[in-house]
Amino acid sequence: MSAFPPSWRDDFLAALGFFTRLPVGPVLTEPMPSLAASSWAFPLVGVAVGLIGGLAFAIALMLGLPVIAGALIAVGATALVTGGLHEDGLADCADGFGGGATRDDKLLIMRDSRIGVYGVLVLVFSIALRVVAVSALADGWHVLGALIAAHALSRGFLPVAMQMMAPARDNGLGAGAGKPESSVVWSAAGIAIVIALIAIGFRPGLSAVIASGVTMVAMGFVAQRQIGGQTGDVLGAIEQCGEVATLLTVAAWAS
């Protein structure tokens, strides 16, 4: 018998199934919880993704690869396990915000599966910043803690955007995800903060909380100005901003 109530387990599995490519469908009970209801578990999914990235980095170092190669493999592993979900959202937002003249144009471009020059540029910068930050840590345990903190915080703060920002369109992921209750939002943020403080220490963790929070709010503000709300792509872009900000903050503390 599971040590956790079935609703908690299903919330976690629902979030894990949405954010990753891991096969969790067969163990979910019916009916599946909504994304909004299960959003308290978002930071726990971040822990799982961070662990996979940290393991990939450790294996790369064990094989004698350079640190920079290990960092690239670690970042690639986290993108692989998530199916590039958030990277896709970041690229779509860059293309839409940069290439659209009107709100409708921007939303139309964001739905186009083709990637443009703005999307390519922002992805290059996002990946490069994360790889540089991870390689600056060098030590396997520090990398593991930084990746866990980055993925937990960047997902743990997403329910805030889901609650505070109205959907920019009537359909799509942003509208379908729903609006989480305040208790769920606070639970997700609280869990993420505790995970970060444990994973990277109090002062670096507090700095990362502030940096990721400010960066994610800034991205939300940009989206509000550009298209009047959130979409699935916007949520992905917000996550990427938090991830990058956290890793850079940890790297700054380590330098």
CORJO-V814375 format. One record per helix or strand. SS is the DSSP state (hx for helix, st for strand). FROM is the first residue (numbers start at 1). TO is the last residue. If there is no record, write none. Layout:
ss=SS from=FROM to=TO
ss=SS from=FROM to=TO
This chain:
ss=hx from=6 to=19
ss=hx from=25 to=27
ss=hx from=37 to=62
ss=hx from=67 to=81
ss=hx from=85 to=99
ss=hx from=103 to=111
ss=hx from=117 to=137
ss=hx from=140 to=156
ss=hx from=158 to=164
ss=st from=167 to=167
ss=hx from=173 to=176
ss=hx from=182 to=200
ss=hx from=202 to=227
ss=st from=230 to=230
ss=hx from=232 to=254
